[in-house]
Amino acid sequence: MCDTCGCSDSEVRITDHTHTVVLEQDILAKNDELAAHNRAHLRESDVFAINLMSSPGAGKTTLLERTIRDLDVPCAVIEGDQETLLDAERIKATGAPVVQINTGAGCHLDASMLHRALHSLSPAPGSTLFIENVGNLVCPALFDLGEAARVVVLSVTEGPGKPLKYPHMFAATDLVLLNKVDLLPYVDFDVAEFERDTRRVNPSASILPLSVTRGDGLQDWYDWLRRPDRN
């Protein structure tokens, strides 16, 4: 069990009084090899896979419910949580095929988990596959799953400074969805400052403000999902 992320497949250090051996590189290399296999399989199947990451409560599942109902392309979902089937049941109610992965003490999905879930789910050619990762802004950033794109969802209720506090997460993403902007009048959150902080760690990331409950910005999100270079 790792002190860093609470799971068994992260960094392990072995010390023999003379030197320390770091095993993280080997573990990540094995993950990346399988991720490359997943990516090739998804590309050949014409499935656009998105690794959706956020803190707990940022609104990932609500976003997926709304997106699946509104989007004019077939969707499938892989849900990652430590326990329960709660989010998978919500997705199932939309009519989209869904597989739940429970990681137990693990704080992220990895390429091996995705590989097994893909065999169970078998997303249709031409579909969009949403992979809702376990909710936290640290560990999921380290593990390539084989996705075509990474999206981070952040709620304005989480407060300022997150791109600087969790730079690996924001540096690795293709798109940042700033959710719950309908609550901006009631919270201390500076959108311009957030955008500047995000650009400091990732100059190329797109940033879309939205409110899933009110509908603000959803059309821009759907247009991003439909972009022709999606794979």
Salt bridges, closest charged atoms under 4 A:
ASP9 OD1 - HIS108 NE2 3.45
GLU11 OE2 - ARG13 NE 2.51
ASP16 OD1 - HIS19 ND1 3.28
ASP26 OD2 - LYS30 NZ 3.58
GLU65 OE1 - ARG90 NH2 2.76
ASP70 OD2 - ARG66 NE 3.00
ASP72 OD1 - ARG226 NE 3.05
ASP87 OD1 - ARG90 NH1 3.93
GLU132 OE2 - LYS60 NZ 3.92
ASP144 OD1 - ARG39 NH2 2.72
GLU147 OE2 - ARG150 NE 2.57
ASP216 OD2 - ARG214 NH2 2.60
ASP223 OD1 - ARG226 NH1 3.52
ASP229 OD1 - ARG227 NE 3.28
